[in-house]
Amino acid sequence: MSAAKETERDSNEWLKVESLDLEAQGVAHNLAGKVVFIEDALPGEEVQVRVNRRKNNWEQATMVALKRESSQRVVPRCPHFGTCGGCKMQHFHVGAQVATKQRALEDALWHLGRVKPERVLRPIEGPAWGYRYRARLSVRYVAKKGKVLVGFHERNSSFVADMDSCEVLPPHVSALLLPLRELVAAMDQRDRLPQIELAVGDAVTALVLRHLEPLSAADLARLRDFGAAHGVQWWLQPKGPVTVQRLDDGGAPLAYALPEFGITMPFRPTDFTQVNPHINRVLVTRALRLLEVRVDERVIDWFCGLGNFTLPIATSAREVLGIEGAEALVQRSRDNAALNGLAHKTSFVARNLFEMTPVELAAFGAADKWLVDPPREGAFALAKALAEAHADPSIAPGYEAPARIVYVSCNPATLARDAGLLVHQAGYRCSAAGAVNMFPHTAHVESMAVFDRA
């Protein structure tokens, strides 16, 4: 087909959207049988498209006409939707978003890991708006326009979106976007301030200002005045995350609570904490219910972070070992355990969890249950070590694998890969799995799966 005819086909052919992919793009096939990924198109719709990118087996396109509209299509709440890259699914009913993420999880488990959960857990849902308590906002001084932009990047672009509000940020933070523009515009170093990181606790809102040059006394005074006027706590980051320091001491610490367990979790604004505190509380509660921890059991919490799961588990278990990669993070976990009166039931170790052998695994001692909460890379080394120990018990004589593993995932692909190892090589069955809508209106899929020793 000539280029001219192909262009004519692109503008005239009506495509039937079959599904959504993990990037929230509609998936269709054209008359030539080629897969077409279409921004903002929803399953069941018939659309015409403009192709922006062509490969041998697929095309990427934008929708230019809509003939049959999905019953799940809604009017986006945010006026910046479509330009701002922070959300991709505001035009899709939130209930349908959750169902789509559940199917994405099940499809990944089956197609990538050949694993089918025995029971599908009800998806965990929560508030769809104002939920994002963690965010990284880009800052850009646009000299030609004489203005400052503060917000997320534009969709598929390095430009910062010109946004004056955000529906997924807490309302009091959304209301800060315009004042932050004015603040930065007035600063001496306005063209050397690339980002502001947001961390909201239960009682404190912290803003981390990345600055490429030392701030003048006048700029520091401007930050203090802004903090006093808007009730925010400023932290400064001159270089990497380890250089972050609070501008001024005093006031309440940054912290969040897990009230169901009587636990308070102080944290630094650059520490990893869950973006959505409403969902996190439900997530922790469900994880403990699925673990079914008894008072005489020992549990290992792999990738323990600040102790988000470790400390609640310790309220029920005899002993919990939390393992994390960085010593500084491990020390803060110890501090949090002591603060909550759980130091006697917990211990923490710093260890590279992306490298593990069966012998090293056995050195941590037997545990009745595991809680695994890895980053997007997953827990391949742990699953592989378990599989090798199961295949050849002589490698780690006497080691007994945990009876149950609860795996909290932020990437269905790596969960599926690890699940395949656990089920087909390590002697487990997947007894349950379900989606977690941690990031409404985005394509991000969080989930939880349960593995029992077969």
ZAMARGU-4260 file (C-alpha; in steps of 0.2 Angstrom, whole numbers, plus 5000, padded with zeros to 4 digits):
<rodrens>
0) 5000/5000/5000 | 5007/5017/4995 | 5010/5030/5009 | 4996/5041/5001 | 4983/5027/5002
5) 4989/5022/5019 | 4986/5040/5025 | 4969/5040/5017 | 4965/5023/5026 | 4970/5031/5042
10) 4958/5045/5040 | 4943/5035/5034 | 4943/5018/5042 | 4932/5015/5057 | 4941/5004/5070
15) 4932/4994/5084 | 4941/4996/5100 | 4943/4979/5109 | 4951/4982/5125 | 4963/4994/5135
20) 4982/4990/5137 | 4992/4993/5153 | 4995/5011/5147 | 4977/5015/5146 | 4977/5015/5127
25) 4963/5008/5117 | 4968/4992/5107 | 4961/4989/5090 | 4965/4980/5073 | 4965/4989/5057
30) 4959/4980/5040 | 4977/4975/5037 | 4977/4965/5054 | 4989/4977/5062 | 4987/4981/5081
35) 4983/5000/5083 | 4985/5008/5100 | 4974/5023/5102 | 4975/5037/5115 | 4959/5040/5125
40) 4949/5027/5115 | 4938/5015/5126 | 4933/4997/5124 | 4917/4995/5113 | 4920/5012/5104
45) 4921/5014/5085 | 4934/5028/5081 | 4944/5035/5067 | 4962/5039/5070 | 4977/5048/5065
50) 4993/5037/5065 | 5008/5045/5074 | 5020/5031/5074 | 5021/5015/5063 | 5030/4999/5066
55) 5030/4982/5057 | 5017/4974/5069 | 5008/4989/5077 | 5004/5007/5075 | 5001/5021/5088
60) 4987/5034/5085 | 4976/5047/5092 | 4957/5048/5090 | 4950/5061/5078 | 4932/5055/5077
65) 4920/5045/5088 | 4905/5036/5081 | 4900/5024/5094 | 4903/5030/5112 | 4906/5018/5127
70) 4893/5018/5140 | 4907/5020/5153 | 4914/5036/5145 | 4912/5051/5157 | 4916/5069/5157
75) 4934/5072/5164 | 4933/5082/5180 | 4949/5091/5178 | 4950/5104/5164 | 4968/5100/5161
80) 4965/5082/5157 | 4972/5077/5140 | 4986/5090/5141 | 4993/5085/5158 | 5001/5068/5159
85) 4997/5065/5177 | 4981/5055/5173 | 4976/5044/5158 | 4959/5038/5163 | 4948/5052/5169
90) 4936/5049/5154 | 4933/5031/5160 | 4921/5028/5174 | 4930/5024/5190 | 4921/5008/5192
95) 4926/5002/5175 | 4944/5007/5179 | 4945/4995/5193 | 4937/4981/5183 | 4950/4984/5169
100) 4964/4984/5182 | 4957/4967/5189 | 4957/4960/5171 | 4975/4966/5168 | 4981/4957/5184
105) 4972/4941/5179 | 4978/4942/5161 | 4996/4945/5167 | 4996/4931/5179 | 4990/4919/5166
110) 4999/4925/5150 | 5016/4928/5158 | 5016/4916/5173 | 5003/4903/5168 | 4995/4905/5185
115) 4977/4906/5189 | 4972/4911/5206 | 4960/4900/5215 | 4950/4914/5222 | 4948/4932/5215
120) 4949/4945/5229 | 4937/4959/5229 | 4947/4975/5222 | 4952/4987/5235 | 4945/5004/5231
125) 4944/5021/5240 | 4942/5040/5236 | 4945/5044/5218 | 4949/5062/5220 | 4961/5071/5231
130) 4970/5055/5236 | 4988/5059/5230 | 4998/5063/5246 | 5015/5060/5237 | 5020/5069/5221
135) 5034/5076/5211 | 5030/5093/5204 | 5041/5100/5190 | 5045/5118/5190 | 5050/5128/5175
140) 5053/5147/5173 | 5048/5151/5155 | 5058/5166/5151 | 5049/5170/5134 | 5033/5171/5143
145) 5039/5178/5159 | 5030/5166/5169 | 5033/5151/5180 | 5025/5134/5178 | 5022/5121/5193
150) 5014/5105/5190 | 5016/5088/5180 | 5023/5086/5163 | 5012/5087/5148 | 5007/5070/5140
155) 5021/5062/5130 | 5031/5078/5132 | 5045/5085/5143 | 5036/5102/5144 | 5027/5106/5161
160) 5008/5108/5159 | 5001/5125/5162 | 4990/5120/5176 | 4982/5130/5190 | 4973/5116/5199
165) 4974/5097/5201 | 4959/5086/5205 | 4970/5071/5212 | 4980/5081/5224 | 4973/5085/5241
170) 4962/5101/5239 | 4973/5112/5250 | 4988/5107/5239 | 4979/5110/5223 | 4976/5127/5230
175) 4995/5130/5232 | 4999/5128/5213 | 4996/5147/5209 | 5004/5154/5225 | 5019/5142/5222
180) 5021/5150/5204 | 5021/5167/5212 | 5033/5162/5225 | 5046/5155/5213 | 5044/5169/5200
185) 5049/5181/5214 | 5064/5171/5219 | 5082/5176/5214 | 5086/5158/5209 | 5069/5155/5199
190) 5078/5147/5184 | 5088/5135/5195 | 5074/5127/5204 | 5069/5111/5194 | 5056/5103/5206
195) 5046/5103/5221 | 5042/5086/5229 | 5026/5084/5240 | 5024/5074/5255 | 5008/5075/5265
200) 5006/5067/5282 | 4991/5067/5294 | 4995/5084/5301 | 5009/5091/5291 | 5012/5096/5272
205) 5030/5096/5267 | 5037/5103/5252 | 5055/5098/5246 | 5063/5111/5235 | 5077/5105/5224
210) 5089/5120/5221 | 5104/5119/5209 | 5113/5134/5217 | 5114/5140/5235 | 5099/5150/5240
215) 5101/5169/5245 | 5095/5175/5261 | 5081/5184/5253 | 5075/5168/5245 | 5076/5159/5262
220) 5065/5173/5269 | 5052/5171/5255 | 5051/5152/5259 | 5048/5155/5277 | 5035/5168/5274
225) 5026/5157/5262 | 5027/5142/5274 | 5020/5153/5288 | 5006/5160/5277 | 5001/5143/5269
230) 5005/5131/5284 | 5018/5121/5275 | 5035/5114/5280 | 5049/5118/5269 | 5064/5105/5266
235) 5079/5109/5255 | 5088/5098/5243 | 5104/5105/5236 | 5110/5088/5228 | 5104/5070/5230
240) 5090/5064/5241 | 5102/5061/5256 | 5106/5080/5256 | 5088/5084/5261 | 5087/5095/5276
245) 5072/5104/5284 | 5073/5123/5282 | 5068/5126/5301 | 5066/5115/5316 | 5051/5115/5327
250) 5033/5111/5324 | 5024/5094/5322 | 5034/5080/5314 | 5029/5072/5297 | 5020/5056/5301
255) 5005/5045/5296 | 4994/5034/5307 | 4988/5016/5306 | 4974/5019/5318 | 4968/5001/5317
260) 4984/4995/5325 | 4987/5010/5336 | 5003/5014/5326 | 5011/5031/5321 | 5024/5031/5307
265) 5036/5046/5307 | 5044/5048/5290 | 5056/5060/5280 | 5048/5068/5264 | 5060/5058/5253
270) 5056/5041/5261 | 5045/5029/5252 | 5027/5029/5258 | 5011/5024/5249 | 5004/5038/5238
275) 4986/5035/5244 | 4985/5034/5263 | 4966/5029/5262 | 4970/5013/5252 | 4986/5010/5262
280) 4976/5007/5278 | 4964/4995/5270 | 4979/4987/5261 | 4988/4984/5278 | 4972/4977/5286
285) 4969/4965/5272 | 4987/4959/5271 | 4986/4954/5290 | 4970/4946/5288 | 4976/4936/5273
290) 4992/4931/5283 | 4982/4924/5297 | 4996/4927/5309 | 4996/4918/5326 | 5004/4924/5342
295) 5017/4910/5341 | 5023/4913/5323 | 5038/4921/5316 | 5036/4932/5301 | 5048/4939/5288
300) 5044/4956/5280 | 5054/4957/5264 | 5057/4975/5257 | 5050/4981/5274 | 5053/5000/5271
305) 5049/5010/5286 | 5039/4996/5294 | 5022/4999/5286 | 5018/4981/5287 | 5031/4975/5299
310) 5024/4985/5314 | 5006/4980/5312 | 5012/4961/5310 | 5021/4963/5326 | 5005/4967/5335
315) 5000/4949/5332 | 5015/4938/5329 | 5029/4932/5341 | 5043/4939/5331 | 5045/4949/5315
320) 5061/4951/5305 | 5061/4966/5293 | 5073/4967/5279 | 5077/4982/5268 | 5091/4987/5256
325) 5097/5003/5264 | 5105/5004/5282 | 5098/5022/5285 | 5080/5016/5281 | 5083/5001/5292
330) 5088/5012/5307 | 5072/5023/5304 | 5062/5006/5305 | 5070/5002/5322 | 5066/5020/5328
335) 5048/5018/5323 | 5047/5001/5331 | 5054/5008/5347 | 5042/5023/5346 | 5027/5011/5345
340) 5033/5000/5359 | 5037/4985/5347 | 5056/4985/5348 | 5055/4969/5358 | 5046/4959/5344
345) 5055/4966/5329 | 5072/4966/5322 | 5078/4974/5306 | 5092/4970/5294 | 5100/4979/5279
350) 5102/4967/5264 | 5103/4968/5245 | 5087/4958/5241 | 5090/4958/5222 | 5104/4945/5225
355) 5100/4929/5235 | 5105/4911/5236 | 5096/4896/5245 | 5110/4896/5258 | 5108/4915/5261
360) 5090/4913/5262 | 5091/4899/5275 | 5103/4910/5285 | 5089/4921/5290 | 5080/4907/5298
365) 5064/4898/5295 | 5048/4909/5296 | 5030/4903/5297 | 5024/4917/5285 | 5031/4930/5273
370) 5026/4947/5268 | 5034/4953/5252 | 5032/4971/5246 | 5045/4974/5232 | 5047/4989/5221
375) 5043/4988/5202 | 5057/4976/5199 | 5049/4962/5209 | 5056/4949/5220 | 5064/4937/5207
380) 5079/4933/5218 | 5069/4928/5232 | 5057/4917/5222 | 5072/4909/5213 | 5080/4905/5229
385) 5064/4897/5235 | 5063/4887/5219 | 5081/4881/5220 | 5079/4875/5238 | 5063/4866/5234
390) 5071/4857/5219 | 5087/4852/5228 | 5084/4851/5247 | 5102/4847/5250 | 5108/4865/5245
395) 5101/4871/5261 | 5098/4856/5273 | 5084/4858/5285 | 5077/4874/5278 | 5058/4875/5278
400) 5049/4887/5267 | 5035/4898/5274 | 5018/4890/5274 | 5010/4906/5266 | 5017/4921/5257
405) 5007/4937/5254 | 5014/4947/5240 | 5010/4965/5238 | 5014/4971/5220 | 5015/4987/5210
410) 5019/4979/5194 | 5008/4965/5187 | 5021/4959/5175 | 5035/4956/5188 | 5022/4948/5200
415) 5017/4936/5186 | 5035/4932/5183 | 5038/4928/5201 | 5021/4919/5203 | 5026/4907/5189
420) 5042/4903/5199 | 5033/4900/5215 | 5019/4890/5208 | 5028/4879/5195 | 5045/4877/5203
425) 5044/4882/5222 | 5029/4871/5227 | 5016/4884/5230 | 4998/4887/5224 | 4991/4904/5221
430) 4976/4903/5232 | 4970/4921/5229 | 4974/4938/5220 | 4966/4954/5218 | 4968/4972/5211
435) 4971/4987/5222 | 4966/5004/5215 | 4980/5014/5223 | 4981/5027/5209 | 4963/5031/5202
440) 4963/5038/5185 | 4980/5032/5180 | 4985/5015/5172 | 4995/5010/5187 | 4990/4993/5193
445) 4994/4988/5211 | 4989/4971/5217 | 4990/4958/5231 | 4992/4939/5229 | 4992/4924/5242
450) 5003/4909/5239 | 5001/4893/5250 | 5013/4879/5251 | 5005/4865/5241
</rodrens>
